[in-house]
Every structure is written in structure tokens, then in C-alpha cells.
Amino acid sequence: MNSFDPIIDEIKSLYGANREFIPLHEPMFIGNEKKYLNDCIDSTFVSSVGEYVNRFEQMMVDYTGAKHAIAVVNGTAGLHLALVIAGVKPKDIVVSQAVSFVATANAIAYTGATPYFVDSDLDTLGMSPDALQRFFDQVKMIDGEAVYTPTGQRVAAVVPMHTFGFPVKIDEIKSICDAYGVALVEDAAESLGSTYKGKHTGTFGDVGVYSFNGNKTITCGGGGILVTNDDNLAKQAKHLSTQAKIPHPWEYQHDSLGYNYRCPNINAALACAQLENLDRFITNKRETAAQYQKFFENREEQFISEPKDSRSNYWLNAIIFSKAEDRDAFLKHTNSNGVMTRPIWSLLNKQNYLPNVLHDALQNSIFIEQHLVNIPSSVRL
């Protein structure tokens, strides 16, 4: 018997012992999805204008408590648009974390800015406020702007990501950003429904961005949402997401570079149905996480639990191995036996196509990259 077989047995007890393959995270459609999709098709409004786009935005405002929500085609587009409206320009520095999906880095690269990756905390897996402060210790205020003194570049924004739905210490990060007058853009792609000190992730910064990709807690196939409490930023986001077209009954005039980023009505219809079950899904996922946590109390592997002051959606459950070779052996054994597991992403500073990447020592990030595994985390109903 392999030493990892008890973990496989535990996973199969949760997701079905007779299943030939247990995915990492599959979508769950148990509500009004077909009804709303049929309604959308019958209306003929299946593109970027329609009732469900507006409903999607209002439901997100109601759910998160943000003042504005702007629906876009996906989370990556949302991040790019958020950085644009935050004022990021080519050759600026945008500070983020090396532990993140590549979309975070890509959105920065789209603006022509230089990413600087700081280390993560082991308890949140996200941006370390201490590491961020060490970066800003190298920053001086010159003519009202934060300037990174080693290169002379303006620091335009900070982008923390709430990894796997675990909130970062976002209040500490916000305090640092406020002290230097730097925009805070929250990558909340994975953390819809997670809260920090009772407040939804994505609503602490100037702009927050959620993803509704097929593997998220809820999905509309693609889809993303920007949220903000700033009236002007919301107006800019909606305008730029619709090709910066000046409103007119028939003329096509555009007052700036715009983007075809508006969410289609057909995706929004699916999102509305999914949002109706979001709290139920999160409750279920938290029950699964509690069962995993109890199981791993008697094993060498460490189950990652929600950090202090947080309530996590437990989008993807994760375990840490003390030895990298054990992690690799576990990945091979589980995937060979019908249970999908995955390592965390390669660190963003290692992506060779990104030019001029800057980063700190990334001590914790390297450990996380070498020792963490995600295990099946789908909703179980």
C-alpha cells in the first residue's frame, strides 16, 4: 500500500468512490441557468447589451457592498482595465506577488509597466505587508509621486492577489499604499465570497476584480467584474470597456483608446443564475474544507486553513509537504490513480517572456512553489 492511498481514499469518500476520475474543480449547475439562458436567447440580446448584464452588475453590488460593478469578458481583461483606469503608464512599476496565476503578470505587461514581485506570507499565501514595506523603504516621494530610487521609475500601483480565496492582510497593504499615494488594485479573481474582518475581498482597494472562469467557485464560462466605490473610475471603466464610444443614436465616434471588454448578455445570464446559489456553494465548500482539515490533523502534510480575521471561500484546498520530493511523488501517484491534483503555478518572476522583471528574495514564495499541492475542491451536492 502506498503511503498516499489514505488521502486518495478520503478524497473518494467525499466525491464518490466509484468515479473513475475526480477533477480538481468542476462547475455546478443546479439553479436557473437553463431558464435564464433560454430567456436570453429568446430576447435576441446575446452580446454586450441586455437585461442580464445590468442584473449581473446589480447583483454584485448587492452582494459585495461595493458602490459600482462593471461586467467584463474575463478576469484578465478586468485586471488590465483596472490598471488602465488606475493611471498605470508604460515604464511605471506595478508591485505584485510572485505567487499568482500568470494573468496577474500579463495584465501588468499589457500596460507596458514593469512588474516588481514581492514575497508572500506563509499563512495567507498572498502578498506580505512586511515585504511590501521593504520595497517601499527604497521609494522616495519626488514632486508628489512615489519613485523607486534604484531605477528612477514611478510606482503606480500595488496588486495583491487573494490566493485560492485566502484573504491577504489587505488593511496593512492598503495603509502602505495610502501612505505613498499609490493605487491599490485587488486581484480578487479567486476570492468571491471571502471576507477579511467582515468586509468582502475586492472592496478594500481603488478597484477590485473578480473572475467567473469555468473553474471558479461560480462561473459563467468566462466573465469578470470590476468593483469600485469611485464614481469617476466606474464611469471610465464602463466607457473604456465599450470601445470608448461616445453615445449617439447613429454616429461612431470614440474619444480615446478603448477595449472590447464588455461582458456578453449570454454570459451574464449564466452568472445571475450562479450568483443565486453562491452562498450555498461556499457553505458546502467550507464543510469540505473542515473535513479535510480534520483528516490531515493526523498526517504529516499540513492542510492550509483560513488565516486570522478571515472567512475564506476555500476555492481550492491546499496541502503543504515538508519535502519537495514527497510533493512530487504525491502528484504522480494521485494523478495516476484518477484523482486530479496540481502544484501551484510557477513563480511569475520565472516567466521568461516578461521583460525587466524585478523581485525580492522571494524566500517564502520559493518554498510554496516547491511544497504546495491543490486537492479536489468542487462543490458537493
PAVOLO-208968 format. One line per field, with one value per residue (C-alpha): x, y, z; residue number from 1; residue in one letter. Coordinates in steps of 0.02 Angstrom, whole numbers, plus 32768, in hexadecimal, padded with zeros to 4 digits. Layout:
BEGIN
X = [X,...]
Y = [Y,...]
Z = [Z,...]
nr = [NUM,...]
rest = [a,...]
END
This chain:
BEGIN
X = [8000,8040,804B,7FDF,7F50,7EF4,7EEB,7EA4,7E26,7DF3,7DDC,7D76,7D0A,7CDE,7CC6,7C92,7CF4,7CB0,7CE5,7D70,7DB1,7D9E,7DC6,7E17,7D82,7CEA,7C57,7BAF,7B0D,7A74,7A0E,79C5,7A54,79F0,7959,79BE,7A22,7983,7939,79D6,79D0,7917,793A,79BD,7A2E,7AC1,7B52,7B8C,7AE1,7A52,79EE,7A61,7AFF,7AAA,7A62,7B0D,7B5A,7AD0,7ADB,7B96,7B79,7AF8,7B67,7C0E,7BD2,7C39,7BEA,7C08,7C22,7C55,7C45,7CD0,7CFD,7D76,7DE0,7E7F,7E2A,7DE5,7E92,7ED7,7E48,7E5C,7F13,7EEA,7E67,7EDD,7F55,7FDE,804E,80DA,817E,8126,8141,80AE,80CF,8080,80A8,810A,808C,7FFC,7FB0,8002,7F6B,7FA5,804D,8000,7F8B,8020,8081,7FEE,8005,80BE,80E8,8174,813D,8195,816C,8175,816D,80D2,80A4,8098,7FF4,7F97,7FFC,7FE6,8046,80A9,8090,813F,8189,8125,8164,8218,81FA,81B5,824B,82A4,8222,822B,81A4,81DB,8165,80D3,80FA,8140,81E6,8248,82F5,8360,8313,82BF,8217,816F,8112,8061,8002,8005,7FA9,7F95,7F3C,7ED0,7F1A,7E9E,7E1E,7E8A,7E86,7F2C,7F4A,7EF8,7EE2,7F9E,7FBF,7F40,7F93,803A,7FEB,7F91,8031,8085,7FEF,7FF8,7F5D,7F24,7ED9,7E9C,7EA9,7E13,7DFF,7DFD,7DAD,7CF8,7C9B,7D37,7D3C,7DC3,7D8C,7CD9,7CF4,7CF6,7D9D,7DA4,7D53,7DE9,7E4A,7E29,7DED,7DCF,7DBF,7D66,7D6C,7CDF,7D4A,7D0F,7D76,7D42,7CC8,7C3F,7C52,7C03,7C7D,7CEC,7CBC,7D02,7CCC,7D22,7CE3,7D09,7CC2,7D07,7C85,7D06,7D65,7CC2,7C92,7D3D,7D38,7C8E,7CBC,7D63,7D19,7CA1,7D27,7D20,7C8C,7C3A,7B7E,7B1C,7A83,7AE5,7B93,7C31,7CAA,7D27,7D81,7E13,7E61,7DDB,7DC8,7D49,7D3B,7C80,7C34,7BB7,7B04,7B05,7B96,7B44,7AA5,7B08,7B5F,7ABA,7A7E,7B23,7B23,7A7C,7AD3,7B7A,7B5F,7B22,7BBC,7C32,7BDE,7BF6,7CAC,7CD0,7C85,7CF9,7D8E,7D5F,7D5E,7E08,7E4C,7E14,7E5E,7F08,7F17,7F5B,7FD2,807A,8036,7FF6,7F48,7F3E,7EB5,7E6C,7EDA,7EB2,7E24,7DEB,7D5B,7D94,7D2C,7DAB,7DAD,7E3D,7E72,7F2D,7FAA,8062,80E5,8181,81EB,81E2,8205,816C,8103,813D,811B,806C,8045,807C,801D,7F77,7F70,7F99,7F06,7E79,7E87,7EB6,7F35,7FA1,8039,802C,805D,8112,8148,8125,81D8,8207,819D,8224,81B5,81A0,8225,8280,8230,8264,824C,8288,82D4,8229,825B,81AA,8170,81F6,81C4,810C,8136,8198,8128,8070,7FEC,7F35,7EBB,7E08,7D98,7CF6,7C4E,7BFE,7B41]
Y = [8000,80AD,8129,81A3,8127,8162,8211,81CA,8167,8204,8266,81D9,81D0,8286,8283,81D1,8130,80EE,8183,8159,820C,8294,8342,83CD,8442,8429,84A1,8480,84AE,848E,852E,85A0,8592,8544,85B2,8653,8619,85EF,8697,86EF,8691,86B7,876F,876C,87D8,8761,87DB,886D,88BF,8870,885D,87DC,8845,88CC,884B,87F9,889F,88C9,881D,8836,88E2,8897,8804,885B,8903,895F,89FB,89CC,892C,8924,887D,884A,87B3,8763,8785,87A7,882F,8872,887E,88D5,8951,896E,899B,8A0F,8A71,8A73,8AD7,8A57,8A8D,8A3A,8A2E,8A45,89C1,8958,88F2,8846,879A,870F,868D,86A9,866B,86B6,8725,879B,87B4,87BD,8849,88AD,8888,88C2,8971,8975,8983,8925,88A3,889A,87F9,87F6,8760,870E,86E2,8629,863C,8695,865B,870F,87B2,87D1,8880,8876,884D,88DA,8954,891E,8949,89F4,8A13,8A2B,8AAA,8B67,8BE7,8C5D,8CE6,8C8A,8BE2,8B41,8B1C,8A7A,8AC1,8A32,8A4B,8AF6,8AAE,8AE8,8A6A,8A6F,89E1,894C,88AC,882A,8787,8726,867B,85EA,865A,867B,8736,8790,880D,888D,8916,891C,891F,89AA,8A12,8A07,8A36,8ACA,8B08,8B13,8B47,8AA9,8A56,89B1,8935,8893,87F5,879F,8727,868F,86D8,8704,86EE,86F5,877B,87CF,8818,880A,8867,8817,8802,886E,8903,8946,8991,8A14,8987,88CE,8847,879F,870E,869B,8621,856D,8531,85B7,85A4,85E1,85F6,8640,85EC,8685,872B,87A4,8836,88D6,8923,89D1,8A56,8AE1,8B2E,8B6E,8AC9,8A6C,8AE3,8ACF,8A11,8A01,8A7E,8A2E,897E,89AE,89EC,8A9D,8AC3,8B6D,8B51,8B81,8B36,8B09,8B56,8AF8,8B6C,8B36,8BAE,8B3E,8A93,8A19,895E,88DB,889F,88AA,8807,87B6,87A8,86EB,86D6,874E,86E5,864F,86B9,86F5,8642,8611,86A6,866D,85D3,8620,861E,856A,8538,858E,853D,8495,84B8,84EE,844A,83EC,8450,8427,836E,837B,83DB,8355,82CC,831F,833E,828D,8297,82E6,8353,83FE,8432,84ED,853C,85EA,8671,86D8,8757,8702,869D,8641,85FC,856C,8575,84F8,8492,847F,8419,8436,83AC,83BD,8373,83A4,82F1,82B6,833B,82FD,8247,8276,82D0,8239,81BB,8218,8248,8194,8159,81C5,8255,82FC,835E,83EE,844D,8508,8571,8592,8635,86CC,870A,866B,8693,86B2,8718,87A1,8827,8885,8825,8861,8801,87E9,8748,86F0,8676,8642,8643,85C6,8554,855D,8538,849D,8455,847E,8413,8439,83AB,8393,8422,841D,8441,839E,8399]
Z = [8000,7FD2,8063,8000,7FE6,8083,8038,7F96,7FFC,805A,7FB9,7F6D,8009,7FEB,7F30,7F08,7F18,7E72,7E09,7D8F,7D94,7E17,7DD1,7E31,7E23,7DB5,7D9D,7DEE,7D95,7E03,7DF3,7D6F,7CF3,7C65,7C86,7C7F,7BE7,7B89,7BBA,7B7B,7AD4,7ABF,7ADC,7A4E,7ABD,7ACE,7ABB,7B28,7B3F,7B9E,7C3D,7C8B,7C7F,7CE7,7D5F,7D73,7DA3,7E1F,7E70,7E89,7ED6,7F4B,7F78,7F94,7FD4,7F51,7F07,7E51,7DED,7D36,7CDB,7C64,7BF9,7C73,7D0C,7CAB,7C45,7CE7,7D34,7C9B,7C9A,7D55,7D3F,7CAE,7D10,7DA6,7D3A,7D19,7C89,7C26,7C89,7D30,7DB6,7DF0,7E8D,7E9A,7EDF,7E8C,7ECA,7E52,7DB0,7D16,7CF1,7D7A,7D25,7C78,7CA9,7CE6,7C47,7BDB,7C22,7BF9,7CB2,7D0B,7D8B,7E32,7E91,7F4E,7FC1,8009,80BC,80E3,8142,80B4,801C,7FE1,7FE2,8081,80C9,8113,8069,801B,809E,807D,7FC7,7FF4,8064,7FBD,7F82,7F92,7F74,7EE9,7EAE,7EFD,7EAA,7EF2,7E9B,7EAB,7EC5,7E7C,7DD0,7DD9,7DA3,7DE4,7E50,7E0D,7E60,7ED5,7EA4,7F2E,7F01,7F7D,7F57,7F4F,7FA5,8040,8066,8074,8101,8093,8116,8134,8079,8062,80EA,8090,7FE9,8038,8089,7FDF,7F77,7F0E,7EC3,7F0E,7E92,7EE2,7E7D,7ECC,7E3A,7EAD,7F49,7F22,7FC6,8033,80B9,8120,81C6,8189,80E5,8039,7FE3,7F48,7FA0,8001,7F70,7EEC,7E7A,7E95,7E10,7E17,7D9B,7D64,7D01,7CF1,7D85,7E02,7E93,7E1E,7D63,7CC9,7C52,7C50,7C9A,7D18,7D83,7DB9,7E5B,7E9C,7F0F,7EA1,7E2D,7DB2,7DA7,7D8A,7CFF,7CAD,7CBA,7C66,7BDF,7BB4,7BBA,7B2D,7AB3,7AFC,7A8B,7AA2,7AB9,7A1D,79C6,7928,791D,794B,79A2,7A25,7A9A,7ACF,7ABB,7AF1,7B08,7AD4,7B87,7BAE,7BEF,7B76,7BB1,7B98,7C12,7C8C,7C89,7CC3,7D47,7D90,7DA7,7DF7,7E6D,7EB1,7EF8,7F29,7FE5,7FDD,7F7B,7FF4,808A,8036,800B,80BD,80FC,8086,80C5,8179,8150,80FB,8190,8209,819C,818C,8247,8254,81C1,819D,8111,8147,8110,80E9,8153,8146,8192,822C,821A,8178,8137,809B,800D,8005,7F48,7F3C,7FD1,7FE8,8049,806C,806B,80D5,8049,7F92,7F5C,7FBE,7F68,7EBE,7EEB,7F26,7E84,7E1F,7E88,7E92,7DDC,7DAC,7E15,7DD4,7E4F,7E05,7E6C,7E37,7E74,7E87,7DF2,7DC4,7E13,7DA6,7DAC,7D4D,7CB4,7C32,7BBE,7C40,7C25,7CAF,7D3F,7DEB,7E8E,7F3F,7F87,7F83,800C,803B,7F86,7F55,7FE5,7FB3,7EFD,7F2D,7FB5,7F95,7F3F,7F1A,7F39,7EF7,7F30,7ECC,7F19,7F57,7F4E]
nr = [1,2,3,4,5,6,7,8,9,10,11,12,13,14,15,16,17,18,19,20,21,22,23,24,25,26,27,28,29,30,31,32,33,34,35,36,37,38,39,40,41,42,43,44,45,46,47,48,49,50,51,52,53,54,55,56,57,58,59,60,61,62,63,64,65,66,67,68,69,70,71,72,73,74,75,76,77,78,79,80,81,82,83,84,85,86,87,88,89,90,91,92,93,94,95,96,97,98,99,100,101,102,103,104,105,106,107,108,109,110,111,112,113,114,115,116,117,118,119,120,121,122,123,124,125,126,127,128,129,130,131,132,133,134,135,136,137,138,139,140,141,142,143,144,145,146,147,148,149,150,151,152,153,154,155,156,157,158,159,160,161,162,163,164,165,166,167,168,169,170,171,172,173,174,175,176,177,178,179,180,181,182,183,184,185,186,187,188,189,190,191,192,193,194,195,196,197,198,199,200,201,202,203,204,205,206,207,208,209,210,211,212,213,214,215,216,217,218,219,220,221,222,223,224,225,226,227,228,229,230,231,232,233,234,235,236,237,238,239,240,241,242,243,244,245,246,247,248,249,250,251,252,253,254,255,256,257,258,259,260,261,262,263,264,265,266,267,268,269,270,271,272,273,274,275,276,277,278,279,280,281,282,283,284,285,286,287,288,289,290,291,292,293,294,295,296,297,298,299,300,301,302,303,304,305,306,307,308,309,310,311,312,313,314,315,316,317,318,319,320,321,322,323,324,325,326,327,328,329,330,331,332,333,334,335,336,337,338,339,340,341,342,343,344,345,346,347,348,349,350,351,352,353,354,355,356,357,358,359,360,361,362,363,364,365,366,367,368,369,370,371,372,373,374,375,376,377,378,379,380,381]
rest = [m,n,s,f,d,p,i,i,d,e,i,k,s,l,y,g,a,n,r,e,f,i,p,l,h,e,p,m,f,i,g,n,e,k,k,y,l,n,d,c,i,d,s,t,f,v,s,s,v,g,e,y,v,n,r,f,e,q,m,m,v,d,y,t,g,a,k,h,a,i,a,v,v,n,g,t,a,g,l,h,l,a,l,v,i,a,g,v,k,p,k,d,i,v,v,s,q,a,v,s,f,v,a,t,a,n,a,i,a,y,t,g,a,t,p,y,f,v,d,s,d,l,d,t,l,g,m,s,p,d,a,l,q,r,f,f,d,q,v,k,m,i,d,g,e,a,v,y,t,p,t,g,q,r,v,a,a,v,v,p,m,h,t,f,g,f,p,v,k,i,d,e,i,k,s,i,c,d,a,y,g,v,a,l,v,e,d,a,a,e,s,l,g,s,t,y,k,g,k,h,t,g,t,f,g,d,v,g,v,y,s,f,n,g,n,k,t,i,t,c,g,g,g,g,i,l,v,t,n,d,d,n,l,a,k,q,a,k,h,l,s,t,q,a,k,i,p,h,p,w,e,y,q,h,d,s,l,g,y,n,y,r,c,p,n,i,n,a,a,l,a,c,a,q,l,e,n,l,d,r,f,i,t,n,k,r,e,t,a,a,q,y,q,k,f,f,e,n,r,e,e,q,f,i,s,e,p,k,d,s,r,s,n,y,w,l,n,a,i,i,f,s,k,a,e,d,r,d,a,f,l,k,h,t,n,s,n,g,v,m,t,r,p,i,w,s,l,l,n,k,q,n,y,l,p,n,v,l,h,d,a,l,q,n,s,i,f,i,e,q,h,l,v,n,i,p,s,s,v,r,l]
END
